[in-house]
Amino acid sequence: MKAIELTPTTAANFDSTAMTTRVSNFKKAAKKFIKATCRFFVVISPAYPQYVESMQRKA
C-alpha cells in the first residue's frame, strides 16, 4: 500500500476532486429528475381534462 503524505495541498486537492464528483452526481440526478417530470406530464396531460370534467359532473 502506498503511503500518502498529508499536507494542506493534498487535502485541498482531495477535497476538490470529491466536490467535483458530488457536483457531477448532483447534475446527473437533477437531469434525470427533470426528464422524469417531463415524461410524467406528457403521459398525464391527455387524461387530465377528462378527469377534471368527470369531477365537475360529480359536484
C-alpha positions as CSV (number, residue, x, y, z in Angstrom):
1,M,0.0,0.0,0.0
2,K,1.3,3.4,-0.9
3,A,1.7,5.9,1.9
4,I,0.4,9.4,1.2
5,E,1.9,12.4,3.0
6,L,-0.9,14.6,4.2
7,T,-0.2,18.2,3.6
8,P,-2.7,21.1,3.2
9,T,-2.2,20.9,-0.6
10,T,-3.0,17.2,-0.9
11,A,-6.0,17.7,1.4
12,A,-7.2,20.6,-0.8
13,N,-6.8,18.5,-3.9
14,F,-8.7,15.6,-2.5
15,D,-11.5,17.9,-1.3
16,S,-11.6,19.5,-4.8
17,T,-11.9,16.2,-6.6
18,A,-14.5,14.9,-4.1
19,M,-16.5,18.1,-4.6
20,T,-16.3,17.8,-8.4
21,T,-17.6,14.2,-8.1
22,R,-20.5,15.4,-5.9
23,V,-21.4,18.2,-8.2
24,S,-21.4,16.0,-11.3
25,N,-23.5,13.4,-9.5
26,F,-26.0,16.1,-8.5
27,K,-26.2,17.4,-12.1
28,K,-26.9,13.8,-13.3
29,A,-29.6,13.3,-10.7
30,A,-31.2,16.7,-11.4
31,K,-31.2,15.9,-15.2
32,K,-32.9,12.5,-14.5
33,F,-35.5,14.2,-12.3
34,I,-36.4,16.8,-14.9
35,K,-36.7,14.2,-17.6
36,A,-38.9,12.0,-15.4
37,T,-41.1,15.0,-14.5
38,C,-41.5,16.0,-18.2
39,R,-42.3,12.4,-19.1
40,F,-44.9,12.3,-16.3
41,F,-46.6,15.5,-17.6
42,V,-46.6,14.1,-21.2
43,V,-48.3,11.0,-20.0
44,I,-50.8,12.6,-17.7
45,S,-51.7,15.6,-19.9
46,P,-54.1,13.8,-22.2
47,A,-56.1,12.3,-19.3
48,Y,-56.2,15.4,-17.1
49,P,-59.0,17.2,-18.9
50,Q,-61.2,14.1,-18.8
51,Y,-60.5,13.8,-15.1
52,V,-61.4,17.4,-14.4
53,E,-64.6,17.1,-16.4
54,S,-65.7,13.9,-14.5
55,M,-65.0,15.7,-11.2
56,Q,-67.2,18.6,-12.3
57,R,-70.0,16.3,-13.2
58,K,-69.9,14.7,-9.7
59,A,-70.1,18.0,-7.9
